[in-house]
Amino acid sequence: MHDWFTEKGGAENVVSSLLEIFPDAEFFALVDFFDDEQRKKVLKNKKVTTTFIERLPFAKRLFRYYLVLFPLAIERLDLRKFDLVISSSYAVAKGVMTGPFQLHISYCHSPMRYAWDMYFPYLEEHEVRGFREKLLSYVLHKIRVWDVVSSNRVDHFIANSTLVQRRIEKYYRRRATIIHPPVDTERFSLCREKEDYYFTASRLVPYKKIKMIVQTFAKNGKRLVVAGKGPQLKHLKTLAAGNVVFLDYVDDAHMVELMQRARAFVFAAYEDFGILPVEAMACGTPVIAYGKGGICDTLVEGKTGLFFDDQTVESLDRAIEKFETMEFDYEEISRYASKFSKERFEAEVGSFIEKRWELFRRQ
């Protein structure tokens, strides 16, 4: 059970690994808008059973606007024939209905951030005002109530980071076991030859804080390469000086090369986990990161990179100045990153589920 299949990201990598563990699994989701290539990579061309949300007007482009209907849609999925249900959830998948003779294990990427800890920043970022603000507040209030109620349907939670574990405890009052998500570290081989540029990659949306990174490098004059596209691209280009290069979309091979040869990967977002920094470390590339969120589980200060304290130009610029006085062991960084490999994830999750299943069968 997954929230939705619309694009391939970290959550979908979890689904792919779960399919390696359970090759005969059947898949369910609110909607499935994968293209053929995505379906082959993530689901090995398996069919997904979806909900009525997929058939609503303009759903492919605007399905998130049907948020108020998500709980109803999830609860209409009939999973009675399954003894074991595994949900991969960052929205509503964990709310699927199961019975007393079914075991439900939820891999929680996070409780819904826009309904909980990102509620006020979300309203500010999207400039929601007036009647729209009151309507959205009411909808998200109802979603929070359902979110807590539906959390009681889960038998065991797995969290992808310490941050998410704390959110689960705070919002659901439930304990969760931390198993970090899979990172394809083998795709990012060690490179000892670094070039004189810093690198960042992301969707160009406000909460990723790429604007702050660009402003920092416009100020200090150091070379920055930015990979990614999104609604902020045009605006970011107006802020950048000649030392900042925007590459828009880059393919996988080019992404690896950019990460391998960068002096450092710059990461300024407040994320649940953060896969890109681990991929950079797999290349032996140090990471300069905002020191809150899931990155605290993956970056070792002074060994694989360093943190900066605030999401401000001044704080990041100080970290860059400090970074340039330090030396890093690229081989040690790459070895450390292997702790987050796909194989490690599959072994840990497989063992966790097997133990819980054996206990469940004995009841």
N, C-alpha and C positions, 0 to 999 in steps of 0.2 A: 504494500500500500504506500503510495507516494502522493504528495499534494497535487502536483501537475507536471506534465512533461511538455515544456515549451522551448527550453534551450539547455545546452549541456553546461553544467557547472559543478561545483564541489559536491552538492547534494546528489547529483546524478552519478558522480563517481562512486558514492556510497552504494547506490542502487546497483551499479555494475559489479561491485565487489560482492554484494549480497547474492547476486545471480551466480557468481563463481562458486559460492558456498552451497547455494540451493538451485541447481540448474533446472529443476522441474517446476520452479515457482511460477505462480500466476500473478499478473500485475493488475492493479486497480489504481485509478486516479480521478480527480475531478475532471480534467481534460487531457487530451493527448494531441498536441500539435507538432510533434516531431516530424522532421523531414526524413527521407529514407536513410540518409547518411547518419543522422543522429540516432535513429532507431537501431541501426545496425551496430553502432559503437556502444550504446548504452544498454540496449535490451536484446541484442542478438536477434533482432527482427521478431521478437515476441509480441503478441497482441496485447493491448491494454483495454480492460473494461472501464468505461468512463461513465459519467453522470449526465443528467439533463442539461447541466451548465454548458456543455460543449455544443448543444443544439440551439442555444438562445441567440437572439440577433447580435451580430457583430462580435461573437464570443472570441474568435481567434485573436482579435486585436484588443478587445476591451473586457475580457472575462473577469478581470480583477474588480471591475465596477459592480459585479454581482456578489460582492463579499457577503452581503446580508443573507444570501441564499446558500452559502457554502456549508454551514452546519446541516441544513436540511438535506443537501445533496449527498454529503458524506454518510449520513445516517440511513440513506436509502440503499446503500450498497449492501448486497446480501452475501455475507461471508460464512454462512452457517456450515458449509461443507468442509471448512478448514479447521484442523486441530491447532495449528500454529499460525499466528498472524504477526507479521513484522511490519511496522510502519516506519517510514522515513519521513519525518515531519518537521516543517518549520512554519506551518500554518494550522491546517485542520485535519491532516491525515490521521493523527493519533486519536481522533474522535470517532473513528469507525466503531460500529456496534459489534460487540462480541458477547458470548455467553459464558456461563460458569465452567463449561467443559472445554473452553478454548483458552490457550495461552497467548497473551498479547504482549509483545516486547516492542518498545518504541525507541528508535534511534532519533533523538531530538537534536536537530541542528540549532534550535532555539525556540522558546515560546515566541509567539508573534510579536516581533519587535515594535511594529507600528501601533499595536494595541497596548503595549506595556511600557518598557523603559524608553522607547523612542516616540511615545505618543505626542508630547509637546514639541520636540524638534520636528516631527513629521508635519504637524500643523503649520509651524513657522516656515519650514522649507518650501512647502507647497502653497504658502500664502492663502490658507483657507480662512475665510472671513464670513461674517454675517450668518445668513440662513444655512449656507453650506457647512459652516463650522459647527452649528448647532445640530444639524442632521448627522454629520459624520461623528460627532461626539456621542450622540445617542446610539448610533449603530455600533461603534467600538465599545461602548459600555455593555451592550447586549452580547457582543462577541467575547468580551472578557468574562462575563458570567458563564457563558457556554464553555469557554476554554477551561475554566477551573473545574466545572462539573464533568466535562469529558475527560479530564486528566485522570479521574478516578476509574476510568475504564481500562487503563493501562496497568498491566501486572508488574512490569519492570521497565524503568527508564535507563537508557544509555545517553550520556551527554558527550558532545564532541570536544568540550574544553572545560576548564575550571569555571570560567565565566558562565557558561550555559548551565553547568551544574548548580551554581549559586542562583541563577534565575529560576530554575525548576524548583529549588527548595523555597525560594521567596514567594513565587506566584502559586505554585501547586502544593506546597508543603509536602513534597515527596523527595526521597533520596534517589540519586542517580549515580551510576558507575561511569567513570570517564574512560572512553576509548576514542583516541584521536582519529579523525577521518583519514582515508587512504590518500597518499600523495605518490604519484608515479615518479619516484626519485630516480629510477634507472634511465628515464628519458633525458635527464639533465646531468651530463657527465662533467667531471672536474676539469676546470681550466685554470691554469696558473698564470697565464699571460693576460693581465688586465690593461685596459686602455683608459684614457683620461676622460671618462664621462660617467655620470650617474644615470641610473635608469629607474623608471617607474612605469607600471602598466596597470590599467584599470578601466572600467566603464567611467565615462566622464560625467558623473552626476555629483551633486553637492556633497553628500555625506562621505564620499571617498576622499575629500580634501585635496584633490589634485590642484585646485586653484591656489591653495596655500603653498603647495610645493613649487608651482610655477612662479609665484611671487617671490619666494625665497631665492630661487636661482636667478631670477631677473635682477634681484638686488645684489647677490654676491658675484655674479658674472661667471660662475662655473658652468661647465657644459652639462646639460640635461637632455635625455632622450625620453619622450613620452609615447607609449604605445597604448592605443585605445580610442574608442569613439563614443559619442554620446551627445546629449543636448548642450553640454557646456563647451564643446570644442571651439565654436566660433568665438565665444567670449574669451576663452583662455588664450587664443592666439593674439587677441588685442592686448593682453597683459604681458606677453612674453617678449623678451629681448632676443637678439640674434643668436644667443648661446643656447636657446631652447628649441629643440627639434621635435615636431609632432609627426608621428608615423601613421596615425589612424590605425587601421586593422593590419596586423602582421600574422603570417601563418606560423604554424608550430615550430618549424625549423628555424625561422628567423628569430622567433621569441627565445629559443634556446641559446642561439648565438649572442643575442643582445644581453641576456642574463649572464652568460659565461664571461664576457669580456668587460662588463661594467666594473667600475671601482667599487660601487655599492648599489644595492637596491633600496629605494626610498619608499617607505610605507607609512602613510599618515592617517589611515582610517581606524575607526573603533569597530573592530570586527569580532565575530563570534569565535573564529579560529584563524583564518588567513592562510590560504594555500600558497599563494604566490611567494611570500617570503621563504617558505620551506623549499620551494622549487629553486629559488635563487641560491639558497644555502647548499642545495645539492650540487650546484655548479661550483661551489667553493667561494661564492660571492657573499661578502658580509652584508648585513641588513641594518639600515638606520630606520628605526620604527618608533611610532608613538607608543609610549609605554603603558597602555591600558588595553584590556580586552584579551582575546585569545592568544595574541602574540606573546603574552607573558608565559605561556606554556611552551613556546617553541624557540624563543631567542634567549641565548645565554649572554648576559652583559659582559663585554670585554673579550669574549671568545668567538661568538658567531656574529657579533655586531654590537650596536649600542642603542639605548633608548633616548628619546627626548620627552620632556615632561608635559608640554602643552601643545595644542594644535594651533600654534602661532608661528609666524615667520621668524620671529626672534629666537624662539626655542629651537626650531629646526636648524637655523643658521648656526647657533652655538654648537649643536650636536655635530654638524658637518665640520666645523673648525676643529673640534676635539677629535673627530674621526681621522682627520688628516695628520694628526700627531701620533696615531696608533699603528701598530703592525698586527696583522692577522695571519694565522696559519690556514691557508686555503684547503689543504688536505684534511685538517681537523674539522673544519666547517662542513665539508662534504661528508665526512664519516658520520658526523652528528646528525645530519639531515636524514640519513638512512634509517634512523629510529622511527620515522613516520611513513615508512614504505607501505605499499599496497599489500605485500605479503604479510607484514606485521599486523595490519588491520584485520585481514581475513582470518589469521590465526587467533587473534584475541576475540573477535566477535564470534567466530565459530565455537570457541571454547566456552564463552559466556552463554550462548544460546543452548549449547548441548547440556551444560550443567543445570540451567534453569528448566529445561525440558525434562530431564531425568527426575528432578525434584517434583515437578508438576505431575508426572506420571505416577509417582508413588502416593500422591494424595488420595 
